[in-house]
Amino acid sequence: MASIDDVTPDEWNAVVSRSTEKTDLGKMLVDKMQVGGSHYKSTKIQPWDVFIDWELDPWLCNVIKYVQRHNKKNGQQDLEKALHYLQFAIKNYDKIRSIYYKKG
């Protein structure tokens, strides 16, 4: 993944001229950038793609995020953050399930 700084003016203009919907423009640009740091740039799968595909609640999204980035950013601290979110999700399982997983 490239940063927003890697987008050339011609690429930017091409995206803007091809885009007829905000979501199309936003998706094209968002996938080319990272705000702050570079810990997601080398990943093949972005955490948010997993969140959407797996239809996760916010707590499990954070578990995935922190586990995925731990070796490129904050190491053990990120794993501790992931564990903290997982412990919260376990403690509040029934409530989270009733709000976010009504289908199943």
C-alpha atoms as an extended CHARMM CRD file, in Angstrom:
* protein
*
       104  EXT
         1         1  MET       CA              0.0000000000        0.0000000000        0.0000000000  PROA      1               0.0000000000
         2         2  ALA       CA              1.3380000000        3.4240000000       -0.9000000000  PROA      2               0.0000000000
         3         3  SER       CA              0.9330000000        6.5820000000        1.1010000000  PROA      3               0.0000000000
         4         4  ILE       CA             -1.1440000000        9.5090000000       -0.1060000000  PROA      4               0.0000000000
         5         5  ASP       CA              2.1700000000       11.2050000000       -0.8700000000  PROA      5               0.0000000000
         6         6  ASP       CA              2.8090000000        8.5810000000       -3.5600000000  PROA      6               0.0000000000
         7         7  VAL       CA             -0.2830000000        9.5500000000       -5.5380000000  PROA      7               0.0000000000
         8         8  THR       CA              0.7380000000       11.7160000000       -8.4700000000  PROA      8               0.0000000000
         9         9  PRO       CA             -1.3540000000       14.6820000000       -9.6030000000  PROA      9               0.0000000000
        10        10  ASP       CA             -2.2430000000       12.7510000000      -12.7680000000  PROA      10              0.0000000000
        11        11  GLU       CA             -3.4400000000        9.7490000000      -10.7250000000  PROA      11              0.0000000000
        12        12  TRP       CA             -5.4580000000       12.0480000000       -8.4770000000  PROA      12              0.0000000000
        13        13  ASN       CA             -7.0790000000       13.7760000000      -11.4510000000  PROA      13              0.0000000000
        14        14  ALA       CA             -7.8230000000       10.4360000000      -13.1190000000  PROA      14              0.0000000000
        15        15  VAL       CA             -9.5660000000        9.1670000000      -10.0100000000  PROA      15              0.0000000000
        16        16  VAL       CA            -11.5700000000       12.3630000000       -9.6160000000  PROA      16              0.0000000000
        17        17  SER       CA            -12.6040000000       12.4450000000      -13.2840000000  PROA      17              0.0000000000
        18        18  ARG       CA            -13.6080000000        8.7350000000      -13.3280000000  PROA      18              0.0000000000
        19        19  SER       CA            -15.5110000000        8.9090000000      -10.0950000000  PROA      19              0.0000000000
        20        20  THR       CA            -19.1920000000        9.6400000000      -10.2250000000  PROA      20              0.0000000000
        21        21  GLU       CA            -19.9640000000        8.6550000000       -6.6350000000  PROA      21              0.0000000000
        22        22  LYS       CA            -18.3500000000        9.6970000000       -3.3710000000  PROA      22              0.0000000000
        23        23  THR       CA            -17.9370000000        6.1020000000       -2.2680000000  PROA      23              0.0000000000
        24        24  ASP       CA            -16.0380000000        5.1930000000       -5.4230000000  PROA      24              0.0000000000
        25        25  LEU       CA            -13.6730000000        8.1480000000       -4.9960000000  PROA      25              0.0000000000
        26        26  GLY       CA            -13.2760000000        7.5490000000       -1.2830000000  PROA      26              0.0000000000
        27        27  LYS       CA            -12.4920000000        3.8430000000       -1.6710000000  PROA      27              0.0000000000
        28        28  MET       CA             -9.9140000000        4.4540000000       -4.3820000000  PROA      28              0.0000000000
        29        29  LEU       CA             -8.1060000000        7.1080000000       -2.3610000000  PROA      29              0.0000000000
        30        30  VAL       CA             -8.4170000000        5.4970000000        1.0560000000  PROA      30              0.0000000000
        31        31  ASP       CA             -6.8320000000        2.2750000000       -0.1680000000  PROA      31              0.0000000000
        32        32  LYS       CA             -3.7600000000        4.2130000000       -1.3610000000  PROA      32              0.0000000000
        33        33  MET       CA             -2.9830000000        5.9670000000        1.9160000000  PROA      33              0.0000000000
        34        34  GLN       CA             -2.2180000000        5.5040000000        5.5840000000  PROA      34              0.0000000000
        35        35  VAL       CA             -2.5950000000        8.3060000000        8.0740000000  PROA      35              0.0000000000
        36        36  GLY       CA              0.3650000000        8.1620000000       10.4520000000  PROA      36              0.0000000000
        37        37  GLY       CA              3.0440000000        5.5070000000       10.4920000000  PROA      37              0.0000000000
        38        38  SER       CA              3.7180000000        2.7660000000        7.9960000000  PROA      38              0.0000000000
        39        39  HSD       CA              2.7550000000       -0.3830000000        9.9240000000  PROA      39              0.0000000000
        40        40  TYR       CA             -0.0200000000       -1.4120000000        7.4740000000  PROA      40              0.0000000000
        41        41  LYS       CA              1.8090000000       -0.6460000000        4.2270000000  PROA      41              0.0000000000
        42        42  SER       CA              3.3940000000       -4.0820000000        3.8520000000  PROA      42              0.0000000000
        43        43  THR       CA              0.2560000000       -6.0980000000        4.5850000000  PROA      43              0.0000000000
        44        44  LYS       CA             -1.5500000000       -7.9820000000        1.8520000000  PROA      44              0.0000000000
        45        45  ILE       CA             -4.9000000000       -7.7600000000        3.6410000000  PROA      45              0.0000000000
        46        46  GLN       CA             -6.0330000000       -4.6030000000        5.3880000000  PROA      46              0.0000000000
        47        47  PRO       CA             -7.6760000000       -5.0530000000        8.7900000000  PROA      47              0.0000000000
        48        48  TRP       CA            -10.7640000000       -3.1070000000        7.7150000000  PROA      48              0.0000000000
        49        49  ASP       CA            -11.3360000000       -5.5550000000        4.8530000000  PROA      49              0.0000000000
        50        50  VAL       CA            -11.4140000000       -8.3630000000        7.4300000000  PROA      50              0.0000000000
        51        51  PHE       CA            -13.7750000000       -6.3610000000        9.6710000000  PROA      51              0.0000000000
        52        52  ILE       CA            -16.2700000000       -5.9150000000        6.8570000000  PROA      52              0.0000000000
        53        53  ASP       CA            -15.9450000000       -9.4110000000        5.4040000000  PROA      53              0.0000000000
        54        54  TRP       CA            -16.3190000000      -11.1050000000        8.7850000000  PROA      54              0.0000000000
        55        55  GLU       CA            -18.9830000000       -8.6030000000        9.9930000000  PROA      55              0.0000000000
        56        56  LEU       CA            -17.1970000000       -8.0540000000       13.3100000000  PROA      56              0.0000000000
        57        57  ASP       CA            -18.1880000000       -5.9320000000       16.2880000000  PROA      57              0.0000000000
        58        58  PRO       CA            -15.8710000000       -3.0470000000       17.3040000000  PROA      58              0.0000000000
        59        59  TRP       CA            -14.1220000000       -5.0360000000       20.0440000000  PROA      59              0.0000000000
        60        60  LEU       CA            -13.1490000000       -7.9450000000       17.8160000000  PROA      60              0.0000000000
        61        61  CYS       CA            -12.1160000000       -5.4560000000       15.1260000000  PROA      61              0.0000000000
        62        62  ASN       CA             -9.6040000000       -4.0570000000       17.5880000000  PROA      62              0.0000000000
        63        63  VAL       CA             -8.3580000000       -7.5490000000       18.4550000000  PROA      63              0.0000000000
        64        64  ILE       CA             -7.6440000000       -8.1890000000       14.7540000000  PROA      64              0.0000000000
        65        65  LYS       CA             -6.0420000000       -4.7510000000       14.3140000000  PROA      65              0.0000000000
        66        66  TYR       CA             -3.6620000000       -5.0530000000       17.2550000000  PROA      66              0.0000000000
        67        67  VAL       CA             -2.6520000000       -8.6410000000       16.4960000000  PROA      67              0.0000000000
        68        68  GLN       CA             -2.0180000000       -7.7940000000       12.8480000000  PROA      68              0.0000000000
        69        69  ARG       CA              0.2070000000       -4.8050000000       13.5580000000  PROA      69              0.0000000000
        70        70  HSD       CA              2.0450000000       -5.9290000000       16.7170000000  PROA      70              0.0000000000
        71        71  ASN       CA              5.2810000000       -6.9690000000       15.0110000000  PROA      71              0.0000000000
        72        72  LYS       CA              5.5050000000       -3.7010000000       13.0590000000  PROA      72              0.0000000000
        73        73  LYS       CA              4.4520000000       -1.1880000000       15.7070000000  PROA      73              0.0000000000
        74        74  ASN       CA              4.2200000000       -1.6960000000       19.4730000000  PROA      74              0.0000000000
        75        75  GLY       CA              5.1140000000       -5.3750000000       19.9480000000  PROA      75              0.0000000000
        76        76  GLN       CA              3.9440000000       -6.8730000000       23.2160000000  PROA      76              0.0000000000
        77        77  GLN       CA              1.9170000000       -3.7730000000       24.1030000000  PROA      77              0.0000000000
        78        78  ASP       CA             -0.2640000000       -4.3030000000       21.0230000000  PROA      78              0.0000000000
        79        79  LEU       CA             -0.8100000000       -7.9400000000       22.0340000000  PROA      79              0.0000000000
        80        80  GLU       CA             -1.8050000000       -6.7640000000       25.5180000000  PROA      80              0.0000000000
        81        81  LYS       CA             -4.2630000000       -4.3180000000       23.9390000000  PROA      81              0.0000000000
        82        82  ALA       CA             -5.6970000000       -7.1450000000       21.8240000000  PROA      82              0.0000000000
        83        83  LEU       CA             -6.0820000000       -9.2780000000       24.9470000000  PROA      83              0.0000000000
        84        84  HSD       CA             -7.7920000000       -6.4130000000       26.7850000000  PROA      84              0.0000000000
        85        85  TYR       CA            -10.3550000000       -6.0120000000       23.9990000000  PROA      85              0.0000000000
        86        86  LEU       CA            -10.8880000000       -9.7750000000       23.8730000000  PROA      86              0.0000000000
        87        87  GLN       CA            -11.4060000000       -9.9280000000       27.6480000000  PROA      87              0.0000000000
        88        88  PHE       CA            -13.9920000000       -7.1340000000       27.3620000000  PROA      88              0.0000000000
        89        89  ALA       CA            -15.7500000000       -9.0030000000       24.5430000000  PROA      89              0.0000000000
        90        90  ILE       CA            -15.8500000000      -12.1990000000       26.6090000000  PROA      90              0.0000000000
        91        91  LYS       CA            -17.1250000000      -10.3940000000       29.7230000000  PROA      91              0.0000000000
        92        92  ASN       CA            -19.8340000000       -8.6340000000       27.6860000000  PROA      92              0.0000000000
        93        93  TYR       CA            -20.4910000000      -11.4580000000       25.2400000000  PROA      93              0.0000000000
        94        94  ASP       CA            -24.2670000000      -11.6600000000       25.5900000000  PROA      94              0.0000000000
        95        95  LYS       CA            -24.7860000000       -7.9110000000       25.2660000000  PROA      95              0.0000000000
        96        96  ILE       CA            -22.4190000000       -7.5840000000       22.2760000000  PROA      96              0.0000000000
        97        97  ARG       CA            -24.0170000000      -10.5950000000       20.5900000000  PROA      97              0.0000000000
        98        98  SER       CA            -27.5180000000       -9.1610000000       21.0340000000  PROA      98              0.0000000000
        99        99  ILE       CA            -26.5110000000       -5.8370000000       19.4750000000  PROA      99              0.0000000000
       100       100  TYR       CA            -24.0950000000       -6.8600000000       16.6900000000  PROA      100             0.0000000000
       101       101  TYR       CA            -24.9660000000      -10.4650000000       15.8410000000  PROA      101             0.0000000000
       102       102  LYS       CA            -28.7520000000      -10.5180000000       15.6470000000  PROA      102             0.0000000000
       103       103  LYS       CA            -28.6680000000      -12.7700000000       12.5540000000  PROA      103             0.0000000000
       104       104  GLY       CA            -27.0550000000      -15.7600000000       14.2090000000  PROA      104             0.0000000000
